[in-house]
Structures are given as C-alpha cells and as structure tokens.
Amino acid sequence: MAGPAPDHPLKFELLEPAEQLRRSRDFLRCMRSRRTVRDFSARPVPYELIENAIRVAGSAPSGANQQPWTFVAISDPETKRRIRIAAEAEERISYESRMSEEWLAALEPLGTTWRKPFLEIVPWIIVVFRQAYGLQLDPASGEERRFKHYYSEESVGIAVGMLLASLHLAGLATVTHTPSPMKFLAELLGRPANERAFVMVPVGYPAPDARVPRISKKSLDEILVCITAKDDPENQD
C-alpha cells in the first residue's frame, strides 16, 4: 500500500479585505451575466481559449485526486456533423416518446426541440467524459486492470462548473447539452470502455440576433441557509 505523498508548502496569497470584496463582486457580476445560448455564430474561437478553460477544469478537486475526466475538444466540421445527426436522432425519439408530459411541460418555457443546428454552427464542441473506473497496466503481468474511482460523478460535475465559468470569463457563450442516451459519443469519438459521456458543451460566440428566454433565478433567500454564532460581529445591527 502506498504511503502519503510528499508535501510542500502551500502557495496562498492573503488578500486585503478590500481586494477580496472587489474580486468577489467582479466575479459575481460577470457570472450573473452568463446565459445558456442556442443561437451561435460561426466566428472562429482561438484554440488557446479552449485549452485554457480545460486546464482550469482539470485543476478541479476530485475524489482521492483521481481526476476521473477526459475532455474531447472538437472543431472538425465532419465530426460535428456526425455528432449532430446522432444527437438529433436520440433527441427526436426522446421528445416524441421517451419524455413524460411533465418533463415536456418543464422544457416548454425554454422553447427547446429535438433539432440542434448549433452543433454544426459552433466552432467548438467540448465533450466531457467521466471515467467510471481507472485502468492501469500491472507491471508484473503486463495486463490491464481496473481500479475504483471514488466520487467520480461529483468530481466531474465540479470540473464542468469550473469549465463553464472559465469559458464565460473568456467572453464565450455555451450551452450544456445532454442528449439521452449518450453512448453514441463514446463510439463516435473512439473513447475507451471505462469512459461515459457526461455532457456536451458547444462553445462559441452568440449570433448577432441571438435571443434567450426571459427567465429568472431563485432569490438568495430561496437558496441560502446561513447558520452563524449569535455573537458573530457580522450579524450585529
């Protein structure tokens, strides 16, 4: 059994309170402007922006630091076309027979359909795969063996959140797309047996005439429960 990994001093920048607030408020302002976009421009996106966002996502915390994710970035038009054809085939079946009336009613305000033309228009599609288990070669036998990944779904979910934030901060628009089932993505992209498609993230610039549904987010009172000590100075009037 392996022992503890070697450690080294933590690199941490202690900020002045005013700078903490400035950064916090700037980030809040930026992220509150994020919207899911389905009307995209074909305007090219530099690869470095995609690569940097994936580097950010790859820095996410994960169970036992196993980093159970793979990010496949696609700009090839033919591959995007094949993804669209396969995704629309699954989505059409879902909209016409798999989805319950309740589910369809929940989607109705968003105006979504099984048609996904943006999958060919966007300059990039990032497909995020979750590694359901790990694979490694046994040095003694040379055979490939499986090992368990802990909290893989939670870990990949955190990484996707960081990916979306990084892309938005870079001035790009995204939509999270999860056609169900998504097995076709592993087959189409030649991924190994231990990888499961988690989400597709088309990335680009909004079309000049892009529109989004007029929706709202829950208020802070609806999502925050704050439990503090009675003598906490932050709670004093």
C-alpha positions as CSV (number, residue, x, y, z in Angstrom):
1,M,0.0,0.0,0.0
2,A,1.4,3.4,-1.0
3,G,2.3,5.8,1.8
4,P,1.5,9.5,2.0
5,A,2.6,11.6,-1.0
6,P,5.5,14.1,-0.4
7,D,4.2,17.5,0.6
8,H,5.4,21.1,0.0
9,P,4.5,24.5,1.4
10,L,1.1,25.9,0.3
11,K,1.2,28.8,-2.0
12,F,-1.5,31.1,-0.8
13,E,-2.0,34.8,-1.4
14,L,-3.6,36.6,1.6
15,L,-5.6,39.4,0.1
16,E,-6.5,42.7,1.8
17,P,-10.3,42.8,2.6
18,A,-11.0,45.5,0.1
19,E,-9.3,43.4,-2.7
20,Q,-11.3,40.3,-1.6
21,L,-14.5,42.2,-2.0
22,R,-13.5,43.7,-5.3
23,R,-12.6,40.3,-6.8
24,S,-15.7,38.7,-5.3
25,R,-18.1,41.4,-6.7
26,D,-16.4,41.4,-10.1
27,F,-16.8,37.7,-10.4
28,L,-20.4,37.8,-9.2
29,R,-21.2,40.5,-11.7
30,C,-19.5,38.5,-14.5
31,M,-21.2,35.2,-13.7
32,R,-24.7,36.7,-13.3
33,S,-24.5,37.7,-16.9
34,R,-24.0,34.1,-18.1
35,R,-26.8,32.7,-20.1
36,T,-27.3,29.5,-22.0
37,V,-27.1,30.2,-25.7
38,R,-28.6,28.2,-28.6
39,D,-28.1,30.7,-31.4
40,F,-24.4,30.7,-32.3
41,S,-22.2,32.5,-34.8
42,A,-19.6,30.5,-36.8
43,R,-17.0,33.1,-35.9
44,P,-13.7,31.2,-35.0
45,V,-12.6,30.8,-31.4
46,P,-8.9,30.7,-30.7
47,Y,-7.8,27.2,-29.5
48,E,-5.9,28.7,-26.6
49,L,-9.2,29.9,-25.0
50,I,-10.5,26.3,-25.2
51,E,-7.2,24.8,-23.9
52,N,-7.0,27.3,-21.0
53,A,-10.6,26.5,-20.0
54,I,-9.9,22.8,-20.0
55,R,-6.7,23.4,-17.9
56,V,-8.9,25.2,-15.4
57,A,-11.4,22.4,-15.4
58,G,-8.6,19.9,-14.9
59,S,-7.5,21.7,-11.8
60,A,-10.8,20.9,-10.1
61,P,-10.8,18.9,-6.8
62,S,-11.7,15.2,-7.2
63,G,-12.2,12.2,-5.0
64,A,-8.8,10.9,-3.9
65,N,-7.3,13.2,-6.6
66,Q,-8.1,10.6,-9.2
67,Q,-9.2,13.3,-11.8
68,P,-11.7,10.9,-13.5
69,W,-12.3,13.0,-16.5
70,T,-11.4,13.4,-20.2
71,F,-12.2,16.4,-22.3
72,V,-12.6,15.9,-26.1
73,A,-12.4,19.3,-28.0
74,I,-13.8,19.1,-31.5
75,S,-13.6,21.6,-34.3
76,D,-13.6,19.3,-37.2
77,P,-16.7,20.0,-39.3
78,E,-17.4,16.4,-40.3
79,T,-17.2,15.2,-36.7
80,K,-19.5,17.9,-35.6
81,R,-21.9,16.9,-38.4
82,R,-21.9,13.3,-37.3
83,I,-22.5,14.4,-33.7
84,R,-25.5,16.5,-34.7
85,I,-27.0,13.7,-36.8
86,A,-26.7,11.2,-33.9
87,A,-27.8,13.6,-31.2
88,E,-30.9,14.7,-33.1
89,A,-31.8,11.1,-33.7
90,E,-31.8,10.4,-30.0
91,E,-33.4,13.7,-29.1
92,R,-36.2,13.2,-31.6
93,I,-37.1,9.8,-30.0
94,S,-36.9,11.4,-26.6
95,Y,-39.2,14.3,-27.4
96,E,-41.7,12.1,-29.3
97,S,-41.9,9.1,-26.9
98,R,-39.4,8.9,-24.0
99,M,-40.1,12.2,-22.2
100,S,-43.1,12.4,-19.9
101,E,-45.7,15.1,-20.2
102,E,-44.4,16.7,-17.0
103,W,-40.9,16.8,-18.5
104,L,-42.0,18.3,-21.7
105,A,-44.0,20.9,-19.8
106,A,-40.9,21.9,-17.8
107,L,-39.0,22.4,-21.0
108,E,-41.7,24.3,-22.8
109,P,-40.8,27.8,-21.4
110,L,-37.2,27.3,-22.8
111,G,-38.5,26.7,-26.3
112,T,-36.2,23.7,-26.9
113,T,-36.9,21.0,-29.6
114,W,-35.1,17.9,-30.8
115,R,-33.4,20.0,-33.6
116,K,-29.9,21.1,-32.7
117,P,-28.4,23.0,-35.6
118,F,-26.0,24.8,-33.3
119,L,-24.0,21.6,-33.1
120,E,-22.7,22.2,-36.6
121,I,-22.5,26.0,-36.4
122,V,-20.4,26.4,-33.2
123,P,-16.6,26.5,-33.8
124,W,-16.0,24.1,-30.9
125,I,-17.8,21.3,-29.0
126,I,-16.2,20.0,-25.8
127,V,-17.5,16.6,-24.8
128,V,-16.8,15.8,-21.2
129,F,-16.4,12.1,-20.3
130,R,-16.5,10.6,-16.8
131,Q,-14.1,7.8,-16.2
132,A,-16.3,5.3,-14.4
133,Y,-13.2,3.4,-13.3
134,G,-9.5,3.6,-13.8
135,L,-7.3,1.4,-16.0
136,Q,-3.6,0.7,-15.5
137,L,-1.1,-1.9,-16.5
138,D,0.1,-4.4,-14.0
139,P,3.9,-4.1,-14.1
140,A,4.3,-7.8,-13.2
141,S,1.9,-9.3,-15.7
142,G,1.6,-6.6,-18.3
143,E,-2.1,-7.0,-18.1
144,E,-4.6,-4.1,-17.9
145,R,-6.5,-4.0,-14.6
146,R,-9.4,-1.9,-13.3
147,F,-9.3,0.2,-10.1
148,K,-12.2,2.0,-8.4
149,H,-12.8,5.7,-8.9
150,Y,-14.3,7.5,-5.9
151,Y,-16.9,10.2,-6.2
152,S,-16.4,10.3,-10.0
153,E,-19.8,11.9,-10.8
154,E,-19.4,14.6,-8.1
155,S,-15.8,15.3,-9.3
156,V,-16.7,15.6,-12.9
157,G,-19.7,17.9,-12.0
158,I,-17.4,20.3,-10.2
159,A,-14.9,20.3,-13.2
160,V,-17.7,21.1,-15.6
161,G,-18.8,24.0,-13.4
162,M,-15.3,25.4,-13.5
163,L,-15.1,24.8,-17.3
164,L,-18.3,26.9,-17.8
165,A,-17.1,29.7,-15.6
166,S,-13.7,29.9,-17.4
167,L,-15.3,29.9,-20.8
168,H,-17.8,32.7,-19.8
169,L,-15.0,34.7,-18.2
170,A,-13.1,34.5,-21.5
171,G,-16.1,36.1,-23.3
172,L,-17.5,33.0,-24.8
173,A,-21.1,31.6,-24.9
174,T,-22.0,28.0,-24.1
175,V,-24.9,25.6,-23.8
176,T,-24.9,22.3,-21.8
177,H,-26.4,19.6,-23.9
178,T,-27.1,16.1,-22.7
179,P,-28.9,14.0,-25.4
180,S,-30.1,10.8,-23.7
181,P,-28.8,8.2,-24.1
182,M,-25.3,9.5,-25.0
183,K,-23.5,6.2,-25.7
184,F,-23.1,7.2,-29.3
185,L,-20.5,9.8,-28.3
186,A,-18.0,7.3,-26.9
187,E,-18.4,5.2,-30.1
188,L,-18.2,8.1,-32.4
189,L,-15.1,9.6,-30.7
190,G,-13.4,6.3,-30.1
191,R,-13.3,6.5,-26.3
192,P,-12.3,3.5,-24.2
193,A,-14.7,1.3,-22.3
194,N,-14.3,3.0,-19.0
195,E,-15.5,6.4,-20.2
196,R,-19.1,7.6,-20.1
197,A,-20.2,10.8,-21.8
198,F,-21.2,13.2,-19.1
199,V,-22.1,16.4,-21.0
200,M,-21.6,18.2,-24.3
201,V,-20.6,21.8,-24.2
202,P,-20.9,23.7,-27.5
203,V,-18.7,26.8,-27.3
204,G,-18.6,29.9,-29.5
205,Y,-19.9,33.5,-29.9
206,P,-23.6,34.3,-29.9
207,A,-25.2,35.0,-33.2
208,P,-25.8,38.7,-33.8
209,D,-29.6,38.2,-33.5
210,A,-29.4,35.6,-30.6
211,R,-32.3,35.7,-28.2
212,V,-32.7,33.9,-24.9
213,P,-35.8,33.1,-22.8
214,R,-36.8,35.7,-20.2
215,I,-36.3,33.6,-17.1
216,S,-35.2,34.3,-13.5
217,K,-33.1,32.7,-10.9
218,K,-34.1,31.9,-7.4
219,S,-33.5,34.7,-4.9
220,L,-30.8,34.4,-2.3
221,D,-33.4,33.8,0.4
222,E,-34.6,30.8,-1.5
223,I,-31.2,29.1,-1.8
224,L,-29.2,30.2,1.2
225,V,-29.5,29.0,4.8
226,C,-26.9,30.8,6.9
227,I,-26.1,29.4,10.4
228,T,-23.7,31.6,12.4
229,A,-22.8,32.2,16.1
230,K,-25.1,34.7,17.8
231,D,-22.1,36.8,18.8
232,D,-20.7,36.9,15.3
233,P,-20.0,40.7,14.6
234,E,-21.2,40.2,11.0
235,N,-24.7,39.7,12.3
236,Q,-24.9,42.7,14.6
237,D,-27.1,45.7,13.6
